Amino acid sequence: MYVDVLKFFQGFIKHMVFIGGENLPKTVSTSMGRKLADFYIKKNVVNWQDALTMMIEGMGGKIEKIEKIENKEEYNVVVKYGDNFCPIGGQIHTKNASMIVDSICIPYTIGFISKFLKNYKIDIEFTGCIPRESDNRCRAIFKFALSDTNTQFKLNQ
């Protein structure tokens, strides 16, 4: 039954792209990520790393690593899920993997993290994806750049 739900969900996203173009699901995903972050902030979660850990655990995953890359405003993030299964993209569906990452995972996570780091421009590069690589880990590089050079703010706050 879970596979049927995922097929419906992925079909829904494809239809959103068909009707409204590539930016429609990205906009919806970004907005939903921000709304979840607002909920966490109301519950006094203020650190982006703690919030990300809670979000991933809520989807049945476990953060294996959030590691700052030396001399850069970048973090290497590794998330582990059980049984080679992604709660968003499902199992191995290479034809849908890029659509899922580009339309849901990246904009949702950027929307979520941006509420905690308002002075930063955030970019995320997924270097590993369960539906794409047939692994049980998502791997990403989170890249942060100050959006206003006059702002003094620390990332690991």
N, C-alpha and C positions, 0 to 999 in steps of 0.2 A: 504494500500500500504506500509506503514512504517513497518508493520509486515513482509511483503514479503522481504523487504530490509534486515531486521535483520536476517531472516532465511537464506538468501543468505550469509550474512556476517559470521554468525556462521558456515554455511556449508563450507565456504571458509577457516576459521580457522581450522576446523576439517580436511579438506583436506591437509592443510599445515602440520599438525601434522602427518597425514598418510604418506605423501611424505618425509618430512624432519625430522621427529621426533619432540619431544616436544620442543626442543630448537629453532627450526626455527621461530615459531611465537613470542617466547620470545625475540629473537634477533631483529626481525623486530620491535616489540613494543618498545623495549629499544631505538633503533635507532630513531624511530619516536618521542619519548618523548624528546630525546636530541635535535632533530631538532626544535621542537616547543620551547624549552627553548632557543636555539640560537636566534630564532626570537624575543622572549621577551627581551633577553639581548640586542639585537641590538636596541630595543625600550626603552632602559634604565630602564628596570625592573630588579632590582638586588636582591631583597629580596624574598626568597623562598616562604614565606607565601603570599605575594602579588601576586606572579606569580601563585601559586596554586589556589588562589581565582579567578584570572582572567581566568585560564584554566577551572575551574569548571563552572563559569558563562557562558563561551563560549559554554558549553554543556547543558545549561539550568538549572543548579543546583545552589544551594546557600550554602555557607559554614555556618553552624550553630555554629561550634566551632573549634578552633585550640587552644588547651589548653596544656600547658607544664605539664607533670606529675612530681610531686614534687620529688626532689632528684634523678632524672633520666634524661638521654638525650633522652627522649621520649615525643611524643606529641599525644594527643588524638584528632582525627580529625573526625568530623561528617558533612556529606554533605546531604542536603535534595533536592529531586527531586519531581516534582508533579505527582500525580496519580499512585503511586506504579510502576513507569516506569524508568528503567535505560537506558540511551542513548546508552550504549554499549551492555548490556545483555538483554534488553527488559523487559518483565514482568516475571512472575513466570515460569522459565524453569529449574527446579532443576537438570535435567540431564546435562545441559550445564553450570550451575553456576560455578562450580569449574574450568572448562576449561577456561571460560571467565576471572575469577579472576587471575588464575595462568599464563595464556598465554598473557593476554592483560593488565588488570588493574595494577597488581603489577609491571611487568617490564616497562611498559610505564611510570608510576608515578616515579619509581626509576630512570629511565633514565632522566626524566624531572628534578626532584629535584637535582640529582647529578651534574647537570651543575651549580647550584647555590651554592652547598656545596661541592666543589671539594676535600676537605680534609677529608671528611667523608665517611664511609661505611654506606649505608642506607639499612634498612630492613623494610618491611611493612607487617603487619599482619591485614588482613581484619577480623573484628569481627562481621560485619553485612553487608549483601549484598542484594540488592533489589530482584534479581532473586532467591536467596536462601531462604530469610526469608519472602517474601511477605510484605515488609515494603516500605516506601518511603525514606529511609535513607541508605546511605553507612556509615559504621563505620570502622575506622582503627586506628591502633597504628603505628606511624612512629617512628622507632628506629634509632638513630644515634650513631656511634662510630668513634672516630678519627682514620683515617687510618695510620697516622704517629704521634706517641706520642710526637715528638719534635715540632709539630705545635701548635701554640697558636691561637685559632680561636673561636669566639662566635657564637652559633647557631642562636640567635635571632638578628642577624645583618641585 
